[in-house]
Amino acid sequence: MSEEQNQQQFAIQKIYLKDVSFESPNSPAVFQDADWKPEINVQLNTEGKTIAEGVHEVVLSVTVTAKKGDSTAFLVEVKQAGVFQLTGFSQEQLGGMLGAYCPETLFPFAREAIAELVSKGGFPQLLLAPVNFNALYMQHQQQQAEQQAGQSH
């Protein structure tokens, strides 16, 4: 083990809800439909910023839209945030930690908040499936590399 690896430190300083919104524009009419099989669309986004040396805020945005035909049953958006201390990581490792590991840490909190909001909105419980943030991060990195390669020609 190199000395550099011994110096790597990761700590969660705080996890908090930064923004939350729930809309059910077609209630109570939407509750009249006994055949509840909406089309669920889930969008994920992450962003991070450095707030001090070795201290970063990561915000995981999860937007869930449930539609029945052209009608929106509900739309819920949660911005789950965390402050993480990361020291001793290379720039590449730091990118992976902020782009995959931290969002993965935040996701269960966002999933719980969404499940609670949807239930409180009068809809059947919605449990989002686990997300492989590492695969999403790698896919994003590959897309960026391809875009940069395309721009240099």
C-alpha positions as CSV (number, residue, x, y, z in Angstrom):
1,M,0.0,0.0,0.0
2,S,1.5,3.3,-1.0
3,E,1.7,6.3,1.4
4,E,-0.8,8.1,-0.8
5,Q,-3.5,5.5,-0.2
6,N,-3.0,5.7,3.6
7,Q,-3.8,9.4,3.4
8,Q,-7.2,9.1,1.7
9,Q,-10.0,10.2,3.9
10,F,-13.8,10.2,3.2
11,A,-16.3,11.5,5.7
12,I,-19.9,12.6,5.6
13,Q,-20.3,15.9,7.3
14,K,-24.1,16.4,6.6
15,I,-26.9,15.0,4.6
16,Y,-30.0,17.2,4.0
17,L,-32.9,18.0,1.8
18,K,-32.1,21.1,-0.3
19,D,-35.3,21.3,-2.3
20,V,-38.5,19.3,-2.6
21,S,-41.6,19.7,-4.7
22,F,-44.7,17.6,-5.2
23,E,-47.5,18.4,-7.7
24,S,-50.7,16.5,-8.4
25,P,-52.3,18.7,-11.0
26,N,-55.2,16.4,-11.8
27,S,-56.4,15.4,-8.4
28,P,-58.9,14.4,-7.3
29,A,-60.0,13.2,-10.8
30,V,-56.9,11.0,-11.1
31,F,-58.0,9.0,-8.1
32,Q,-61.2,7.9,-9.9
33,D,-59.4,5.6,-12.2
34,A,-59.4,2.1,-10.7
35,D,-56.8,0.8,-13.2
36,W,-53.7,2.5,-11.8
37,K,-50.8,1.6,-14.1
38,P,-49.1,5.0,-14.8
39,E,-46.1,5.5,-17.0
40,I,-43.3,6.4,-14.6
41,N,-40.4,8.5,-15.8
42,V,-37.3,8.9,-13.5
43,Q,-34.6,11.5,-14.2
44,L,-31.4,11.7,-12.2
45,N,-28.9,14.5,-12.2
46,T,-25.9,15.2,-10.0
47,E,-23.9,18.3,-9.4
48,G,-21.1,19.2,-7.1
49,K,-19.2,22.1,-5.9
50,T,-16.2,22.7,-3.7
51,I,-17.0,24.7,-0.6
52,A,-13.6,24.5,1.1
53,E,-10.4,22.7,0.5
54,G,-11.3,19.0,0.6
55,V,-14.9,19.7,1.4
56,H,-17.6,19.3,-1.3
57,E,-21.3,19.6,-1.6
58,V,-23.0,17.1,-3.9
59,V,-26.6,17.5,-4.9
60,L,-28.5,14.5,-6.3
61,S,-31.7,15.7,-8.1
62,V,-34.4,13.0,-8.7
63,T,-37.5,13.9,-10.7
64,V,-40.3,11.4,-11.0
65,T,-43.2,12.0,-13.3
66,A,-46.2,9.6,-13.4
67,K,-48.5,10.0,-16.4
68,K,-51.7,8.2,-17.4
69,G,-52.0,8.9,-21.1
70,D,-51.6,12.6,-21.6
71,S,-52.6,13.4,-18.0
72,T,-50.0,13.9,-15.3
73,A,-50.9,12.1,-12.1
74,F,-48.0,13.5,-10.1
75,L,-44.6,15.1,-10.4
76,V,-42.2,14.9,-7.6
77,E,-38.7,16.4,-7.4
78,V,-36.2,16.0,-4.6
79,K,-32.8,17.6,-4.4
80,Q,-31.0,15.5,-1.8
81,A,-27.7,17.1,-0.8
82,G,-24.6,16.2,1.3
83,V,-21.4,17.7,2.4
84,F,-18.5,15.4,2.1
85,Q,-14.9,15.6,3.2
86,L,-12.6,14.1,0.7
87,T,-8.8,14.3,1.1
88,G,-5.9,12.5,-0.5
89,F,-7.6,11.5,-3.7
90,S,-6.1,12.0,-7.2
91,Q,-8.2,14.3,-9.5
92,E,-9.5,11.2,-11.3
93,Q,-10.4,9.4,-8.1
94,L,-12.1,12.6,-6.8
95,G,-14.2,12.7,-10.0
96,G,-15.4,9.2,-9.3
97,M,-16.1,9.8,-5.7
98,L,-18.1,13.0,-6.4
99,G,-19.8,11.6,-9.5
100,A,-20.7,8.1,-8.3
101,Y,-19.9,7.3,-4.7
102,C,-21.4,10.4,-3.1
103,P,-24.7,10.3,-5.2
104,E,-24.9,6.6,-4.3
105,T,-24.7,7.5,-0.7
106,L,-27.5,10.1,-1.1
107,F,-29.8,8.0,-3.2
108,P,-31.5,6.0,-0.3
109,F,-32.4,9.3,1.4
110,A,-33.9,10.7,-1.8
111,R,-35.8,7.4,-2.5
112,E,-37.3,7.5,1.0
113,A,-38.3,11.2,0.6
114,I,-40.0,10.4,-2.7
115,A,-41.8,7.3,-1.4
116,E,-43.2,9.4,1.5
117,L,-44.3,12.3,-0.7
118,V,-46.0,10.1,-3.2
119,S,-47.9,8.3,-0.4
120,K,-48.9,11.6,1.3
121,G,-50.2,12.7,-2.1
122,G,-52.7,9.8,-2.0
123,F,-50.9,7.5,-4.5
124,P,-49.7,3.9,-4.0
125,Q,-46.3,3.6,-2.6
126,L,-43.5,4.2,-5.1
127,L,-40.1,2.5,-4.4
128,L,-37.5,3.5,-6.9
129,A,-35.2,0.7,-8.0
130,P,-31.5,0.9,-7.0
131,V,-29.3,2.8,-9.4
132,N,-25.8,1.9,-10.5
133,F,-24.2,5.4,-10.2
134,N,-20.8,4.0,-11.1
135,A,-22.0,2.8,-14.5
136,L,-23.8,6.1,-15.1
137,Y,-20.7,8.0,-14.2
138,M,-18.5,5.9,-16.5
139,Q,-21.1,6.3,-19.3
140,H,-21.1,10.1,-18.8
141,Q,-17.2,10.1,-18.8
142,Q,-17.2,8.2,-22.1
143,Q,-19.8,10.5,-23.7
144,Q,-17.7,13.5,-22.7
145,A,-14.5,11.9,-24.1
146,E,-16.3,11.2,-27.4
147,Q,-17.6,14.8,-27.6
148,Q,-14.1,16.2,-27.0
149,A,-12.7,13.8,-29.6
150,G,-15.3,15.0,-32.0
151,Q,-14.6,18.7,-31.4
152,S,-10.8,18.3,-31.9
153,H,-11.2,17.0,-35.5
